[in-house]
Amino acid sequence: MPPKGKRKAKTTLDDKPGKKKKQENQSTSKAKASKQQVQYTRWLIKSEPESRIEKGVDVKFGIDDLQKEPDQTTGWDGVRNYQARNFMRDQMKKGQLAFFYHSNCKTPGIAGIAEIVKEGYVDDTQFDKTDIHYDPSAKEDNPRWYMVDIKFVREMKRYISLRELKELHQEHKVSGGPLKSIALFTSARLSVQPVTEDEFDYICSLEDKKP
């Protein structure tokens, strides 16, 4: 784990918990239903590449920061959304790939690819009163939040912007293309999102095409 004061803050502006109990119950039910219907093997995870101070801590963590980590690996802590937590705790598996998405910045978009190298385990920032992600309602014998470890795989050959993806999403809703139902637009507020293999492969194919 990174030393205190340098812990990565993975919570983005679109990932703040609201009415906790109601949200938890609803997202747990949805996650159970989703789990019965489909098991995802690809993901999209959001992080902020530009400096933003939250409770005195800079939450910046872009693809370049991941590459500077020891072994280019980090714990994806600080996620405080129940549906995102459920994905990390219940469905993310070692060896699966995730798009590293730059969020809350001048040009949002997909910057690279990471690999899940450690499956869901308890996020200890929830118990640390000095951490910006401290949750007083979480108990060590009944943890509320979970995390995974990710490792840098590569940067995209070119940056795939949100604008480009949105235009394709609109086209594919009409044509039935692979991005017609992508969670980036149907569940936009989630900082950890499932991606189907067709969506993942299609987005990777965009690297060799002009935007």
N, CA and C of each residue as an Amber inpcrd file, in Angstrom:
protein
   633
   0.8430000  -1.1990000   0.0000000   0.0000000   0.0000000   0.0000000
   0.8780000   1.2490000   0.0000000   0.4420000   2.3100000  -0.6480000
   1.2290000   3.5420000  -0.6460000   1.2730000   4.1570000   0.7400000
   2.3420000   4.8680000   1.0710000   2.4620000   5.4760000   2.3900000
   1.4080000   6.5250000   2.6370000   1.1000000   6.7930000   3.9160000
   0.1140000   7.8100000   4.2590000   0.5330000   9.1470000   3.6700000
  -0.4680000   9.8780000   3.1900000  -0.1850000  11.1700000   2.5800000
   0.0200000  11.0660000   1.0830000   0.2590000   9.8370000   0.5820000
   0.4400000   9.6460000  -0.8510000  -0.5180000   8.5870000  -1.3820000
  -1.5260000   8.2770000  -0.6130000  -2.4970000   7.2900000  -1.0270000
  -3.3230000   7.8350000  -2.1880000  -3.5470000   7.0100000  -3.1920000
  -4.3040000   7.4440000  -4.3490000  -5.7700000   7.5760000  -4.0080000
  -6.3760000   8.6650000  -4.4070000  -7.7950000   8.9080000  -4.1290000
  -8.5790000   8.5800000  -5.3830000  -9.1490000   7.3940000  -5.4470000
  -9.8070000   6.9610000  -6.6700000 -11.2360000   7.4630000  -6.8090000
 -11.7860000   8.0340000  -5.7530000 -13.1280000   8.5670000  -5.8620000
 -13.1450000   9.7300000  -6.8420000 -14.0680000   9.7110000  -7.7910000
 -14.2380000  10.8200000  -8.7090000 -15.5250000  11.5420000  -8.3440000
 -15.7530000  12.6800000  -8.9800000 -16.9370000  13.4720000  -8.6680000
 -18.2230000  12.7090000  -8.9440000 -18.1820000  11.7340000  -9.8350000
 -19.3950000  10.9950000 -10.1730000 -19.5430000   9.7390000  -9.3160000
 -18.8300000   9.6840000  -8.1860000 -18.7670000   8.4460000  -7.4120000
 -19.0510000   8.6750000  -5.9340000 -19.7470000   9.7600000  -5.6040000
 -20.0090000  10.0480000  -4.2080000 -21.2720000   9.3410000  -3.7420000
 -21.2430000   8.6820000  -2.5530000 -22.4350000   8.0060000  -2.0630000
 -23.5030000   9.0010000  -1.6650000 -24.7650000   8.6400000  -1.9300000
 -25.8780000   9.4910000  -1.5410000 -26.5540000   8.9290000  -0.3110000
 -27.8200000   8.5560000  -0.4330000 -28.5270000   7.9520000   0.6800000
 -28.0580000   6.5110000   0.8170000 -27.1630000   6.2880000   1.7600000
 -26.3590000   5.0790000   1.7680000 -27.1790000   3.7910000   1.8380000
 -28.0690000   3.6860000   2.8390000 -28.7500000   2.4230000   3.0410000
 -29.6310000   2.0810000   1.8640000 -30.4060000   3.0700000   1.3970000
 -31.2820000   2.8450000   0.2590000 -30.4740000   2.4840000  -0.9650000
 -29.3890000   3.2180000  -1.1910000 -28.5350000   2.9650000  -2.3540000
 -27.9140000   1.5920000  -2.2730000 -27.4720000   1.2120000  -1.0780000
 -26.8380000  -0.0880000  -0.8960000 -27.8160000  -1.2050000  -1.2120000
 -29.0410000  -1.1040000  -0.7080000 -30.0250000  -2.1430000  -0.9450000
 -30.3760000  -2.2520000  -2.4120000 -30.5760000  -1.0850000  -3.0580000
 -30.9250000  -1.0840000  -4.4640000 -29.8060000  -1.6340000  -5.3250000
 -28.5690000  -1.1890000  -5.0720000 -27.4510000  -1.6140000  -5.9080000
 -27.1230000  -3.0800000  -5.6740000 -27.3080000  -3.5710000  -4.4350000
 -27.0590000  -4.9790000  -4.1470000 -28.0460000  -5.8430000  -4.9160000
 -29.3150000  -5.4230000  -4.9320000 -30.3290000  -6.1670000  -5.6610000
 -30.0330000  -6.1690000  -7.1520000 -29.6470000  -4.9830000  -7.6650000
 -29.3150000  -4.8900000  -9.0850000 -28.1040000  -5.7410000  -9.4180000
 -27.1070000  -5.7290000  -8.5360000 -25.8890000  -6.5000000  -8.7850000
 -26.1930000  -7.9920000  -8.8070000 -27.0740000  -8.4440000  -7.9070000
 -27.4380000  -9.8560000  -7.8790000 -28.1380000 -10.2480000  -9.1660000
 -29.0600000  -9.3830000  -9.6100000 -29.7630000  -9.6680000 -10.8550000
 -28.8060000  -9.6870000 -12.0280000 -27.8870000  -8.6850000 -12.0430000
 -26.9050000  -8.6010000 -13.1250000 -25.9910000  -9.8110000 -13.1350000
 -25.5970000 -10.2430000 -11.9270000 -24.6850000 -11.3760000 -11.8210000
 -25.3140000 -12.6490000 -12.3630000 -26.6350000 -12.7800000 -12.1880000
 -27.3220000 -13.9500000 -12.6830000 -27.4110000 -13.9340000 -14.1990000
 -27.4410000 -12.7230000 -14.7840000 -27.6270000 -12.6000000 -16.2090000
 -26.3130000 -12.6620000 -16.9830000 -25.2690000 -12.0340000 -16.4720000
 -24.0250000 -11.9530000 -17.2340000 -22.8270000 -11.8280000 -16.2890000
 -21.7370000 -12.4560000 -16.6640000 -20.4760000 -12.3040000 -15.9420000
 -19.5250000 -11.5300000 -16.8490000 -19.1520000 -10.3460000 -16.4160000
 -18.2790000  -9.5080000 -17.2260000 -16.8210000  -9.9150000 -17.0540000
 -16.0390000  -9.6850000 -18.1060000 -14.6050000  -9.9740000 -18.0610000
 -13.7640000  -8.7620000 -18.4310000 -14.4190000  -7.6620000 -18.7730000
 -13.7280000  -6.4280000 -19.1280000 -14.3620000  -5.2680000 -18.3570000
 -13.5560000  -4.2010000 -18.1400000 -14.0060000  -3.1300000 -17.2660000
 -13.5310000  -1.7730000 -17.7590000 -14.1020000  -0.7230000 -17.1750000
 -13.6240000   0.6450000 -17.3580000 -13.5590000   1.2720000 -15.9760000
 -12.3950000   1.8120000 -15.6310000 -12.2090000   2.4440000 -14.3190000
 -11.7910000   3.8970000 -14.5250000 -12.4200000   4.7880000 -13.7560000
 -12.1890000   6.2250000 -13.9210000 -11.2500000   6.7650000 -12.8550000
 -10.3940000   7.6790000 -13.2630000  -9.5380000   8.3930000 -12.3220000
  -9.2470000   9.7830000 -12.8900000  -8.8470000  10.6830000 -12.0030000
  -8.6610000  12.0820000 -12.4050000  -7.1910000  12.3910000 -12.6640000
  -6.8380000  12.7850000 -13.8870000  -5.4350000  13.0430000 -14.2320000
  -4.9650000  14.4440000 -13.8870000  -5.8920000  15.3190000 -13.5130000
  -5.5410000  16.7100000 -13.2120000  -5.7250000  16.9810000 -11.7260000
  -4.9080000  17.8600000 -11.1800000  -4.9310000  18.1440000  -9.7520000
  -6.2910000  18.6810000  -9.3130000  -6.7690000  18.1240000  -8.2050000
  -7.9650000  18.6220000  -7.5340000  -7.8000000  18.3110000  -6.0530000
  -7.9050000  19.3260000  -5.2300000  -7.6940000  19.1480000  -3.7980000
  -9.0190000  18.8010000  -3.1250000  -9.0360000  17.7090000  -2.4090000
 -10.1990000  17.2880000  -1.6400000  -9.7630000  17.0130000  -0.2070000
 -10.2980000  17.7960000   0.7230000  -9.9460000  17.6680000   2.1400000
  -8.4320000  17.7600000   2.3300000  -7.8060000  18.6530000   1.5760000
  -6.3800000  18.8870000   1.7060000  -5.4890000  17.8980000   0.9820000
  -6.0730000  16.9840000   0.2350000  -5.2960000  15.9650000  -0.4800000
  -5.5360000  16.1050000  -1.9780000  -4.4620000  16.0370000  -2.7590000
  -4.5720000  16.0860000  -4.2140000  -4.9940000  14.6990000  -4.7110000
  -6.1630000  14.6210000  -5.3370000  -6.6840000  13.3260000  -5.7700000
  -6.2210000  12.9610000  -7.1880000  -5.3220000  13.7410000  -7.7560000
  -4.8070000  13.4470000  -9.0920000  -4.2050000  12.0530000  -9.1740000
  -4.5920000  11.2910000 -10.2040000  -3.9530000  10.0040000 -10.4670000
  -4.2780000   9.5870000 -11.8930000  -3.3770000   9.9180000 -12.8060000
  -3.5570000   9.5880000 -14.2080000  -2.7680000   8.3550000 -14.6090000
  -2.8300000   8.0140000 -15.8800000  -2.1320000   6.8310000 -16.3760000
  -0.6280000   6.9540000 -16.1680000  -0.1040000   8.1930000 -16.2400000
   1.3270000   8.3940000 -16.0200000   1.7010000   8.1250000 -14.5650000
   0.7810000   8.4310000 -13.6390000   1.0410000   8.1540000 -12.2230000
   1.0720000   6.6520000 -11.9620000   0.2130000   5.9110000 -12.6370000
   0.2150000   4.4520000 -12.4880000   1.5470000   3.8680000 -12.9510000
   2.0830000   4.4130000 -14.0370000   3.3540000   3.9030000 -14.5570000
   4.5160000   4.1730000 -13.6060000   4.3810000   5.1830000 -12.7390000
   5.4490000   5.5290000 -11.7950000   5.3850000   4.7170000 -10.5070000
   4.2860000   3.9790000 -10.3030000   4.1380000   3.1790000  -9.0900000
   5.1270000   2.0070000  -9.0830000   5.5470000   1.5320000  -7.8930000
   6.3880000   0.3300000  -7.8250000   5.7240000  -0.8240000  -8.5730000
   6.4700000  -1.4540000  -9.4830000   5.9380000  -2.5320000 -10.3290000
   4.7560000  -2.0720000 -11.1720000   4.5680000  -0.7410000 -11.2930000
   3.4580000  -0.1710000 -12.0580000   2.1130000  -0.7340000 -11.5910000
   2.0060000  -0.9460000 -10.2870000   0.8300000  -1.5740000  -9.6820000
   0.3430000  -0.7360000  -8.5170000  -0.9710000  -0.6520000  -8.3540000
  -1.5290000   0.0980000  -7.2250000  -2.8440000  -0.5180000  -6.7820000
  -3.2200000  -0.2510000  -5.5300000  -4.5330000  -0.6330000  -5.0380000
  -5.5650000   0.3920000  -5.4700000  -6.6920000  -0.0610000  -5.9790000
  -7.7420000   0.8390000  -6.4410000  -8.7010000   1.1030000  -5.2860000
  -8.2180000   1.9270000  -4.3370000  -8.9760000   2.1880000  -3.1200000
  -9.8200000   3.4460000  -3.2490000 -10.6410000   3.7110000  -2.2360000
 -11.3930000   4.9550000  -2.1740000 -12.6930000   4.9810000  -2.9530000
 -13.0850000   3.8790000  -3.5900000 -14.3510000   3.8430000  -4.3210000
 -15.4920000   3.8000000  -3.3120000 -16.4140000   4.7470000  -3.4020000
 -17.5050000   4.8590000  -2.4330000 -18.8620000   4.8950000  -3.1450000
 -19.0720000   3.9250000  -3.9550000 -20.3470000   3.7150000  -4.6330000
 -20.6470000   2.2280000  -4.5350000 -21.8520000   1.8830000  -4.1190000
 -22.1420000   0.4840000  -3.8230000 -22.1290000  -0.4130000  -5.0520000
 -22.6560000   0.0570000  -6.1660000 -22.6490000  -0.7730000  -7.3570000
 -21.2290000  -0.9910000  -7.8600000 -20.4170000   0.0720000  -7.8340000
 -19.0120000  -0.0690000  -8.2240000 -18.3010000  -1.0290000  -7.2720000
 -18.5920000  -0.9040000  -5.9760000 -18.0030000  -1.8170000  -4.9900000
 -18.3690000  -3.2600000  -5.2950000 -19.6430000  -3.4760000  -5.6240000
 -20.0900000  -4.8410000  -5.8960000 -19.3530000  -5.4410000  -7.0860000
 -19.1100000  -4.6250000  -8.1030000 -18.3510000  -5.1240000  -9.2470000
 -16.9550000  -5.5520000  -8.8070000 -16.2820000  -4.7220000  -8.0060000
 -14.9270000  -5.0420000  -7.5730000 -14.9130000  -6.2430000  -6.6330000
 -15.8550000  -6.2910000  -5.7270000 -15.8800000  -7.3550000  -4.7220000
 -16.2930000  -8.7020000  -5.3010000 -17.2650000  -8.6730000  -6.2250000
 -17.8970000  -9.9260000  -6.6450000 -17.5260000 -10.4020000  -8.0380000
 -17.1410000  -9.4900000  -8.9240000 -17.0040000  -9.9030000 -10.3230000
 -15.6180000  -9.7020000 -10.9310000 -14.8600000  -8.7320000 -10.4630000
 -13.5370000  -8.5370000 -11.0420000 -12.6200000  -9.7040000 -10.6880000
 -11.9750000 -10.2750000 -11.6950000 -11.1160000 -11.4350000 -11.4960000
  -9.6910000 -11.1600000 -11.9900000  -8.7560000 -11.8260000 -11.3550000
  -7.3500000 -11.6840000 -11.7210000  -7.1610000 -12.0270000 -13.1910000
  -6.4130000 -11.1790000 -13.8870000  -6.1250000 -11.4010000 -15.2980000
  -7.0550000 -10.6550000 -16.2400000  -8.1740000 -10.1480000 -15.7150000
  -9.0790000  -9.3750000 -16.5580000  -8.4970000  -7.9930000 -16.8460000
  -8.9500000  -7.3980000 -17.9370000  -8.4270000  -6.1120000 -18.3770000
  -9.4490000  -5.0000000 -18.1490000  -8.9410000  -3.7810000 -17.9690000
  -9.7950000  -2.6200000 -17.7570000  -9.2440000  -1.4200000 -18.5220000
 -10.1180000  -0.6770000 -19.1460000  -9.7200000   0.6070000 -19.7040000
  -9.4510000   1.5760000 -18.5590000  -8.3560000   2.3090000 -18.6480000
  -8.0320000   3.3630000 -17.6780000  -8.5440000   4.6620000 -18.2740000
  -9.5830000   5.2080000 -17.6420000 -10.3120000   6.3480000 -18.1910000
  -9.9990000   7.6090000 -17.4040000  -9.6250000   8.6560000 -18.1100000
  -9.3800000   9.9560000 -17.4860000 -10.6940000  10.7160000 -17.3510000
 -11.0520000  11.0290000 -16.0970000 -12.3280000  11.6520000 -15.7860000
 -12.1310000  13.0480000 -15.2100000 -13.2060000  13.8590000 -15.2820000
 -13.2070000  15.1730000 -14.6510000 -11.9840000  16.0070000 -15.0650000
 -11.7750000  16.0790000 -16.3720000 -10.6250000  16.8270000 -16.9030000
 -11.0500000  17.5210000 -18.1940000 -10.1410000  18.2770000 -18.7700000
 -10.4630000  19.0690000 -19.9570000 -10.9380000  18.1840000 -21.1010000
 -10.2470000  17.0610000 -21.3110000 -10.6380000  16.1410000 -22.3820000
 -10.7650000  14.7300000 -21.8120000 -11.9230000  14.3600000 -21.2990000
 -12.0910000  13.0110000 -20.7560000 -11.9500000  11.9630000 -21.8550000
 -11.4910000  10.7820000 -21.4660000 -11.3790000   9.7140000 -22.4400000
 -10.5370000   8.5600000 -21.9450000 -10.3690000   7.5680000 -22.7950000
  -9.6340000   6.3500000 -22.4560000  -8.1590000   6.5500000 -22.7720000
  -7.3330000   6.4350000 -21.7320000  -5.9000000   6.7120000 -21.8790000
  -5.0560000   5.4550000 -21.9840000  -5.5330000   4.3330000 -21.4540000
  -4.7050000   3.1370000 -21.4480000  -5.4710000   1.9110000 -20.9910000
  -4.7110000   0.8540000 -20.7710000  -5.2790000  -0.4280000 -20.3390000
  -4.5120000  -0.9270000 -19.1210000  -5.2620000  -1.4150000 -18.1340000
  -4.6780000  -1.9970000 -16.9270000  -5.1900000  -3.4260000 -16.7620000
  -4.5100000  -4.1780000 -15.9200000  -4.9000000  -5.5610000 -15.6440000
  -5.2310000  -5.7230000 -14.1650000  -6.2660000  -6.4750000 -13.8600000
  -6.5840000  -6.8000000 -12.4780000  -5.5810000  -7.8480000 -12.0080000
  -4.8080000  -7.5380000 -10.9720000  -3.7780000  -8.4690000 -10.5060000
  -4.0650000  -8.9970000  -9.0930000  -5.0520000  -8.4110000  -8.4190000
  -5.5010000  -8.9390000  -7.1290000  -6.9920000  -8.7130000  -7.0170000
  -7.7260000  -9.7800000  -6.6940000  -9.1790000  -9.7060000  -6.6420000
  -9.6560000  -9.0210000  -5.3670000 -10.9450000  -8.7250000  -5.3120000
 -11.5370000  -7.9050000  -4.2760000 -11.1280000  -8.2340000  -2.8520000
 -10.6960000  -7.2270000  -2.1100000 -10.3560000  -7.3730000  -0.6940000
 -10.7090000  -6.0800000   0.0280000 -10.6940000  -6.1110000   1.3360000
 -11.1740000  -4.9880000   2.1350000 -10.3130000  -3.7480000   1.9220000
 -10.9750000  -2.6290000   1.6620000 -10.3170000  -1.3330000   1.5050000
 -10.1200000  -0.7350000   2.8970000  -8.8730000  -0.6990000   3.3720000
  -8.6250000  -0.2640000   4.7500000  -8.7160000   1.2510000   4.9370000
  -8.8560000   2.0160000   3.8390000  -9.0020000   3.4680000   3.9980000
 -10.3040000   3.8170000   4.7140000 -11.2660000   2.9180000   4.6770000
 -12.5540000   3.1940000   5.3250000 -12.4380000   3.2670000   6.8500000
 -11.3660000   2.6630000   7.4090000 -11.1830000   2.6450000   8.8590000
 -10.2010000   3.7090000   9.3520000  -9.5360000   4.3940000   8.4320000
  -8.4660000   5.3350000   8.7670000  -9.0300000   6.7480000   8.9120000
  -9.0970000   7.2570000  10.1360000  -9.6800000   8.5730000  10.3840000
  -8.9050000   9.6990000   9.7290000  -7.6540000   9.4610000   9.3760000
  -6.8440000  10.4950000   8.7340000  -6.9760000  10.4800000   7.2130000
  -7.6840000   9.4880000   6.6780000  -7.8110000   9.3370000   5.2300000
  -9.0710000  10.0420000   4.7450000  -9.0150000  10.6250000   3.5480000
 -10.1670000  11.3420000   3.0190000 -11.3350000  10.4080000   2.7270000
 -11.0800000   9.1090000   2.6670000 -12.1390000   8.1460000   2.3890000
 -12.6410000   7.4340000   3.6420000 -12.2960000   7.9640000   4.7900000
 -12.7580000   7.3790000   6.0540000 -14.2900000   7.3300000   6.0920000
 -14.8110000   6.1850000   6.5300000 -16.2520000   6.0100000   6.6520000
 -16.5660000   5.5840000   8.0860000 -17.0940000   6.4740000   8.9130000
 -17.3370000   6.1510000  10.3200000 -18.3590000   5.0360000  10.5230000
 -19.1630000   4.7520000   9.5170000 -20.1600000   3.6910000   9.6570000
 -19.5930000   2.3130000   9.3280000 -18.3880000   2.2580000   8.7790000
 -17.7590000   0.9740000   8.4520000 -17.0760000   0.3950000   9.6820000
 -17.2030000  -0.9020000   9.8850000 -16.6010000  -1.5870000  11.0270000
 -15.6540000  -2.6720000  10.5170000 -14.5720000  -2.8770000  11.2470000
 -13.5840000  -3.8660000  10.8000000 -14.1690000  -5.2680000  10.7620000
 -15.1380000  -5.5640000  11.6470000 -15.7650000  -6.8810000  11.6200000
 -16.9520000  -6.9190000  10.6500000 -17.2430000  -5.7830000  10.0350000
 -18.3080000  -5.7020000   9.0360000 -17.9630000  -4.6190000   8.0220000
 -16.9130000  -4.8560000   7.2150000 -16.4370000  -3.8260000   6.2780000
 -17.4850000  -3.4940000   5.2260000 -17.4690000  -2.2410000   4.8090000
 -18.4400000  -1.7550000   3.8260000 -17.8370000  -1.6660000   2.4200000
 -16.5300000  -1.3540000   2.3440000 -15.9170000  -1.0430000   1.0550000
 -14.7870000  -2.0130000   0.7150000 -14.6570000  -2.2810000  -0.5890000
 -13.6570000  -3.2230000  -1.0970000 -12.8670000  -2.5760000  -2.2330000
 -11.7720000  -3.2020000  -2.5900000 -10.8930000  -2.6850000  -3.6310000
 -10.2470000  -3.8390000  -4.3800000  -9.5590000  -3.5280000  -5.4500000
  -8.7470000  -4.4980000  -6.1850000  -7.3870000  -3.8650000  -6.4300000
  -6.4300000  -4.6560000  -6.8930000  -5.1510000  -4.1250000  -7.3420000
  -5.1030000  -4.1850000  -8.8560000  -4.5760000  -3.1340000  -9.4660000
  -4.4240000  -3.1010000 -10.9150000  -2.9620000  -2.8560000 -11.2820000
  -2.6110000  -3.2740000 -12.4930000  -1.2520000  -3.0820000 -13.0040000
  -1.3120000  -2.4830000 -14.3990000  -0.4230000  -1.5420000 -14.6530000
  -0.3170000  -0.9260000 -15.9770000   0.0000000  -1.9690000 -17.0310000
  -0.7260000  -1.9380000 -18.1360000  -0.4320000  -2.8060000 -19.2820000
   0.1760000  -1.9810000 -20.4090000  -0.5390000  -0.9530000 -20.8280000
  -0.0140000  -0.0810000 -21.8920000  -0.8950000   1.1500000 -22.0200000
  -0.3390000   2.1840000 -22.6430000  -1.1460000   3.3250000 -23.0420000
  -1.8390000   2.9870000 -24.3550000  -2.9540000   3.6490000 -24.6170000
  -3.6040000   3.4790000 -25.9140000  -2.6910000   4.0480000 -26.9990000
  -2.7810000   3.5060000 -28.1850000  -1.9880000   4.0230000 -29.3000000
  -2.3500000   5.4690000 -29.5910000  -3.5870000   5.8080000 -29.3660000
  -4.0350000   7.1990000 -29.4050000  -5.1330000   7.3500000 -28.3550000
  -5.2930000   8.5450000 -27.8690000  -6.2850000   8.8380000 -26.8390000
  -7.6840000   8.7460000 -27.4350000  -8.5570000   7.9400000 -26.8420000
  -9.9250000   7.7790000 -27.3280000 -10.8210000   8.6810000 -26.4890000
 -11.2160000   9.8090000 -27.0290000 -11.9210000  10.8240000 -26.2440000
 -13.3780000  10.4500000 -25.9830000 -13.9110000  11.0220000 -24.9270000
 -15.3270000  10.8480000 -24.6090000 -16.1900000  11.3570000 -25.7570000
 -15.7890000  12.4620000 -26.3470000 -16.5730000  13.0260000 -27.4540000
 -16.6940000  12.0360000 -28.5990000 -15.5790000  11.4000000 -28.9710000
 -15.6090000  10.4110000 -30.0520000 -16.5090000   9.2380000 -29.6840000
 -16.3740000   8.7600000 -28.4480000 -17.1790000   7.6230000 -28.0030000
 -18.6630000   7.9720000 -27.9730000 -18.9830000   9.2020000 -27.5760000
 -20.3790000   9.6290000 -27.5230000 -20.9880000   9.6630000 -28.9210000
 -20.2230000  10.1710000 -29.8880000 -20.7210000  10.2140000 -31.2640000
 -20.9800000   8.8050000 -31.7900000 -20.0640000   7.8790000 -31.4820000
 -20.2380000   6.4960000 -31.9190000 -21.4190000   5.8380000 -31.2100000
 -21.5780000   6.1520000 -29.9270000 -22.7070000   5.6130000 -29.1670000
 -24.0290000   6.0360000 -29.8040000 -24.1300000   7.3030000 -30.1830000
 -25.3580000   7.7900000 -30.8150000 -25.5940000   7.0890000 -32.1510000
 -24.5440000   6.9040000 -32.9200000 -24.6640000   6.1960000 -34.2010000
 -25.0960000   4.7550000 -33.9860000 -24.4920000   4.0940000 -33.0060000
 -24.7350000   2.6710000 -32.7940000 -26.1120000   2.4010000 -32.1900000
 -26.6810000   3.3940000 -31.4860000 -28.0500000   3.2250000 -30.9850000
 -29.0250000   3.0680000 -32.1500000 -28.6950000   3.6810000 -33.2760000
 -29.5360000   3.5890000 -34.4710000 -29.1900000   2.3540000 -35.2950000
 -27.8790000   2.1100000 -35.4450000 -27.4330000   1.0250000 -36.3290000
 -27.3410000  -0.3330000 -35.6430000 -27.3820000  -0.3320000 -34.3020000
 -27.2170000  -1.5900000 -33.5680000 -25.7740000  -2.0010000 -33.4030000
 -24.8660000  -1.0320000 -33.4970000 -23.4380000  -1.3160000 -33.3670000
 -23.0390000  -1.6730000 -31.9410000 -21.7700000  -2.0580000 -31.7360000
 -21.3230000  -2.5890000 -30.4490000 -21.3700000  -1.6060000 -29.2830000
 -21.4110000  -0.3060000 -29.5530000 -21.4260000   0.6600000 -28.4500000
 -22.8390000   1.1770000 -28.1340000 -23.8490000   0.5110000 -28.6350000
 -25.2270000   1.0070000 -28.4820000 -25.6750000   1.0670000 -27.0200000
 -25.1430000   0.1670000 -26.1740000 -25.5970000   0.1090000 -24.7740000
 -24.4430000   0.2490000 -23.7880000 -23.3280000   0.8110000 -24.2110000
 -22.1440000   0.8700000 -23.3570000 -22.4460000   1.6400000 -22.0730000
 -21.9780000   1.1120000 -20.9540000 -22.2880000   1.6780000 -19.6340000
 -21.7520000   3.0880000 -19.4600000 -20.7620000   3.4680000 -20.2260000
 -20.2010000   4.8190000 -20.1290000 -21.2850000   5.8780000 -20.3080000
 -22.3550000   5.5260000 -21.0230000 -23.4570000   6.4650000 -21.2370000
 -24.7640000   6.0150000 -20.5940000 -24.9390000   4.7220000 -20.3770000
 -26.1690000   4.2580000 -19.7330000 -26.0420000   4.2400000 -18.2130000
 -24.8170000   4.1720000 -17.6900000 -24.5520000   4.2490000 -16.2420000
 -23.3850000   5.1950000 -16.0170000 -23.5200000   6.3950000 -16.5340000
 -22.3960000   7.3170000 -16.6550000 -21.7480000   7.6920000 -15.3280000
 -22.4860000   7.6600000 -14.2300000 -21.9480000   8.1530000 -12.9620000
 -21.0390000   7.1400000 -12.2690000 -21.0420000   5.9040000 -12.7070000
 -20.2240000   4.8840000 -12.0580000 -18.7450000   5.0580000 -12.3970000
 -17.8750000   4.9770000 -11.3870000 -16.4340000   5.0920000 -11.6300000
 -15.8010000   3.7400000 -11.9400000 -16.5290000   2.6530000 -11.6890000
 -16.1030000   1.3060000 -12.0800000 -17.2590000   0.7090000 -12.8650000
 -17.0330000   0.4390000 -14.1490000 -18.1160000   0.0170000 -15.0320000
 -17.7650000  -1.2720000 -15.7660000 -18.7600000  -2.1170000 -16.0180000
 -18.5120000  -3.3000000 -16.8530000 -18.4590000  -2.9130000 -18.3260000
 -17.6600000  -3.6340000 -19.0790000 -17.5510000  -3.4590000 -20.5260000
 -17.6610000  -4.8410000 -21.1510000 -18.4980000  -5.0080000 -22.1500000
 -18.5890000  -6.3090000 -22.8020000 -17.3450000  -6.5380000 -23.6690000
 -17.1090000  -7.7910000 -24.0210000 -15.9440000  -8.0860000 -24.8620000
 -16.0780000  -7.4300000 -26.2350000 -17.2970000  -7.3820000 -26.7780000
 -17.5040000  -6.7270000 -28.0780000 -17.1840000  -5.2380000 -27.9810000
 -17.6290000  -4.6030000 -26.8950000 -17.3410000  -3.1740000 -26.6940000
 -15.8400000  -2.9460000 -26.5480000 -15.1960000  -3.7980000 -25.7580000
 -13.7590000  -3.6610000 -25.5140000 -12.9790000  -3.8080000 -26.8200000
 -13.2940000  -4.8540000 -27.5790000 -12.5730000  -5.1060000 -28.8310000
 -12.8140000  -3.9900000 -29.8380000 -14.0350000  -3.4940000 -29.8870000
 -14.3380000  -2.4200000 -30.8370000 -13.5580000  -1.1540000 -30.4840000
 -13.5390000  -0.7960000 -29.2130000 -12.8110000   0.4140000 -28.8060000
 -11.3230000   0.2620000 -29.1070000 -10.7680000  -0.9170000 -28.8620000
  -9.3540000  -1.1420000 -29.1960000  -9.1150000  -0.9940000 -30.6990000
 -10.1000000  -1.3710000 -31.5050000  -9.9380000  -1.2600000 -32.9570000
  -9.8790000   0.1990000 -33.4080000 -10.4050000   1.1030000 -32.5770000
 -10.3840000   2.5240000 -32.9310000  -8.9780000   3.1080000 -32.8990000
  -8.0790000   2.4450000 -32.2020000  -6.6990000   2.9690000 -32.0640000
  -6.0300000   3.1720000 -33.4170000  -6.3560000   2.3170000 -34.3670000
  -5.7170000   2.3710000 -35.6680000  -6.5270000   3.1790000 -36.6900000
  -7.5620000   3.8690000 -36.2100000  -8.3830000   4.6670000 -37.0980000
  -8.2980000   6.1350000 -36.7050000  -8.4680000   7.0140000 -37.6830000
  -8.4830000   8.4430000 -37.3760000  -9.7780000   8.8040000 -36.6460000
  -9.7110000   9.6730000 -35.6600000 -10.9310000  10.0550000 -34.9440000
 -11.9050000  10.8190000 -35.8380000
